[in-house]
Amino acid sequence: MGCMIQTMNMPHNIYLHVPFCVKKCNYCAFYSHACAEPDWEEYANKIVDEIKHFGKLIGKTRVPTIFFGGGTPSLMPVPVFARIIQEIRNNFDVDADAEITLESNPGTLSNEKLDDFCAIGVNRLSVGVQSFDDDKLKFLGRIHSAHDALNLLDAAISHGIRVSADFIYGLPGENVNDIVDTCRKINDIGISHCSMYELTIEKNTPFGRMNLDMPTNETMAEMYMAISKNLKLPRYEVSNYAAPGQECRHNQNVWDGGAYIGIGDGAAGRVFVDNSWYEELGGGKLFNKISDETRAIERIITGMRTVRGVLVDDTVAKVINIEFAKSCPDMLTFNDPRISATDKGMLVLDDLITKLVK
């Protein structure tokens, strides 16, 4: 493919996948490997090669956000992280106030190492807490205790960086009271962002091979509603809650249809070059042109997951069923130039999206 460099390309967010974990969790279907001693030098060399490749392909475009996801990125040695960040700066024009997120797991990040990550540019830490109940953490296959999680959240807050925490609800035997209790604990800690994920059982995971007695759909819906009622943070996306101004900018850009580069095996991206969109998989696994129509449909799917909704520009207007949208005011709201789902609509979002796309 030709490497025509554009001087005026749209900004690209960058997602880097770090596939290594201490131990794979029982519910995890992500691309990750439990690995005691990863070959970090080999990993860094591959990542650096990919960064250089995209730097040549896209040109020195603006980068508003960088997100290290996993796996467990906090396992990364600090010099490896520093090398990757420097390479991104060498090849792209990273915003002075770029949001740089590091996903982390309790038990993998000392105070000293957190200091070092922050010194190199991490200004947002996402902590995989999952539960404040030690028995539930064991059931999920986590390696940390609730105490470890609270210590890491406290340490991150005291560093003055933005802090988010991930939780999983809807475990076998859980009820609405359990999620209300979790919400109250989150309120007490005082974090400004959290993600609340319903436990989904994926094939080819340990949970997928067990015959688990899961809560009913009705109980799950009640739990979902209870989060909005009891959490002090307002919802801004189906599973994400944040104090105003503390939303994850990286995810917001991606959901809103911004361009993003996926780097590393297990990453995915949507790259815009020479006035065309490309679907891309990290590690050079895929780089295929997609039509404006396909990209617009993707934007409806991701945009409708957010409270602010999908931005209806010229390309989205061609593929969205406006007549259907107008026909169910209890489910969908027009807030020109966006269409969004009401609280009622959020509960049946998948069905709504299917009907919204022409």
N, C-alpha and C positions, 0 to 999 in steps of 0.2 A: 504494500500500500504506500502511496506517495506521502512524503513528509512535508507537505506545504505548510509552512509556518504562518499562522495568522497573527497579525499585530493587535487585532481587536476581537479577541474571542471572549465568549461569556465566562464569568468566573466559574471555577470548578472546585467543589468541595472534595476532600480526599478522605477515603476510608481505607485503613490498613488492617488486614486480618492477621492476628497472631494466633496460630492454631494450637499452641501447646497448653496443657493443663497438668496439674499435679495428679488429678484423678477425674475420670469422666463421670458426670452426674447421671442418676438413673433415668432422668427425663430428657437428656440432651440428644438432639438430632442435628446439632450444628457440626460443621466441619472442624473437628478438633482431635488431638491425639494426647492421651495420657503419656507423659514422657518425663522420666526423672531428670535426664540431662540432655536437653535438645542441643543440636549443633547450631548455636546462635550465630556463629560466623557465616556458615553456609546460608542460613536464613537471611541475615543482613545483606549478604552479597546479592542474593536474588531480588530482594526488595529494592536495593539501590539501583540495580539494572532496570527494573520496571519504572522507577521514578525517572531515570534518565530517558528511557524510551518515550514516556508520555511528555516529558519536557520538550523533546524534539518534535513530537507529533502535534502537540497543541500550541506550543510556544509558551513564553513566560507569562502565563495568564494569572489573574488574581486568584488567591485561595483564601476564602473567608473562614473555613473551618477544617480541622483535621481531627479524625476520630480513630483511635486505636481500639478495635474490638476483638473479641476472641470466642473461644479460648480464654486464656488469662494473661492479658498484656502486662499486668504488674509483675509477672515472673521475669520479664525481659531485663537483662543486665543494663544498667544505666548507660554505659558507653555505647551499647548497640542502639538504644533509643536516641542518644545524642547524635550518633552518626546518621540515622534515618532522618531526624528533624533537620540536620544541617544540609543533607542532600535535597530535601524538599525546598529549603530556602535557596539553595544554589540554582534550582531549576524552575522555580515558580516565584511569583510575587506575593508572598504571604502577608496578609493584612496585619498591620501593627497590633490591632486588637483581636486577632484571630482567636476563635474558640478552639482550644486544644484539649480534647477529652481522652482520658485513659480509663478503660474498664479495669476493675480490680476485684480481687477476692480477698476477704479477711484471711489473715494468716500468711499472706504472701507479700506483705508490704510493711516494712519497718518504718518508724518515724524518720530515720536517717535517709532511707531510700526515697521516701515521699518528698523529703527536702530536696533531694537531688533531682527528682523528676520535675518538681515545681521550678527549680532554678533553670532548667532547660526549656521550660515553656508550658508545662501542663498547668492549665488554669481551671480544669473541671474534672472531678473524679466521680466515676460511676461505680458504686459498690454493690456487688452481688450479695445482698443480705439474705433474701428469699423468705426467711422466717425468723421470729424472735423466740421460737420454741425449739430447744435442743433435740427433742425426740423427732420433731418434724424435719429438722435439718439432717438428722441421721437417715431418716426414711428417704429423703430426697437424694442422699448420697453426697452431701456436702462435707468438706473436711474441717469446717470451722464451727465454733460455738456462737451462740447469741452474744456472749461476752466479747469475743474477738471482733464481731461485727460492730458492736457499739464503740469499742475502743478505736477502730479504724475511722468510723464516722466522726467521733470526737476529734481525733487527730487531724482529719482533713478540714473540719470546720475551723479548728484553731489555726490552720495554715492560711486561712482567709481566702481559700479558693471556693468555687462553686461545687456543691456536693449533691449527688443524686444517689438514690438507693433503689434496687430492684427487689420486688417481692413476688411470690407465687401464692395464689389462693385457689380454693376449690379442690383441696386434697381429700382423699377418702375420709369420710367421717366429719369433715368440717361443716360448720353451719354459719349463719349470719353473725352470731355473737363473736365467733372467732375473728372475722374480718373487721368487725367494729373495734375489737380489742387491739388489733394490729394498727388500725387507723389512729387510735388514741395514742399509742406508743410513738408512732411517727410524728404526730402533732407535738408530743412532749420533747422529742429530740430537736425539733426545730430545723429540719432540713428543708430546702427550698424547692426540691424536685424529687418525684419518685415515679417509678413505673410499677404498675400492678398487673401482673399477667395471670390469666386464668390457666390452670394446669391443663395442658392438652397432651393426650397420650399419643405418641408417635410410634409407628411401626419401627422395628429394628432398634428399639431401645430396651433396657431392662424392664421399664414399666410396660412397654408394649407387649412383653412376653408374660406379664402377670395378669391375672383376671381381677383387676381392681374394682372395688365397689365405689364408683364415683358419685358425687352429689348429682341430683336430678337437674335438668335444664332450668326448671323453675327456681330451684335453690340457687343455682349459679346466677340467674338474672337478679334474684333478690340481693345476693352478695354484691353484684355489680352496682346496683342502685345504692346499697348501703355505703359503698366507698364514697360516692359523691356527697352523701348526706353527712358523713362523719369525718372525712378528711378536710383539714383546713385549706389544703391546696386545691384550687379549681382545676377541673379536667380541661386539657387543651387538645387531647387526641384520645382515641378509644382507650388506650391503656396508660396514658401519661398525664401527670398532674404536676402543676408548678405554680409558684408564686408569680404574679405578673412580672414579666421581664426576665424571669429565670428559666424560661423554656429552653430546651436543647436546640440551639440554632442549627446545628448540623442536621438533625432529623427534620426540623422544620423546612430547611432549604430543600432537602431530598423529597419530602412529601409534597412540597409546593411545585415540584417540577424542575428544580435547579439541576445543573449538570454536576455529576460527581464521578470521580475516578476510583475504581476498586483495585487495590494493590495487594498482592499476596494470594496464595491458594485459598479458596473459600470466600473470596471477596467478589462483589458484583458492582458494576458501574453503568452509568448512562453518560456517554461522552459526546460532546458536541464539537465537531471539527469540519471545516469547509462547508458550513451551513447545513450539515446533516447530523442526525442522531445515530449513535451506535450503541448497541447492547454489548457489554464487555464483561468478561470474567477474568479475575486476577490470575497471575501466573501465565498469562498469554493463552489461556484456554479457549477464548472466544472473542471475536471482534467483528460483529455483524451489523450492517446498516439496518436501521428500522425506519418505517415510514412515519411521517408526521402524525398520521392517523393513529398508529399503534402507540406512539408516545403520548398523544392526547388522551387515549383510553387509560394508559397507565396513570396519568395525572389525575383523572377522575377517581380511579381506585384509591390512590394514596391521599389525594386532597380531601375526599369525603370522610376519611378516617379522622380528620382534624375538626375541631370545633369551628374554626374560621371557614372551613369548607374549600371547595375547588374554585380556583380563579377561572371564570369563563371568558377566555380571550378568543381570538378568531379561530384558532385550531381546535380548541375544546368545543366551541359553539357548533362545529361541523359534526361532532360525534355524540353530543349530549341530547337526550330526549326532553326538551323543554316542556312539551305538552304534558308528559308524565309528571314532571317536577311540579307543574302548576296544579295538577289534579290531586295532590295529597299534601295540603298545607299543614296537617298535623304531624307529618313526617319530615317535610323539607321546607327550608326557609330561604327566601331570596334576600340577599343583602348585597345589592349591586356593587361590584361586579362578581360576587361570589354566590354559590349555592351551598348550603350546609344542611346537615341532618339535625333535627330536634332531638331532645333526650329520648323521646319515643322512637324516633327513626334510628338512633344509634343501636337500639336493641335488635333491630332487624336489618342491620346495615348491609350485609351480604346480598340479601334479596333486593334491597333498594338499588344497589350499585348495578346489579344485573339488569334491572329495568331502566336505569338512567342511561346506559350505553345503548345507542341506536343499533 
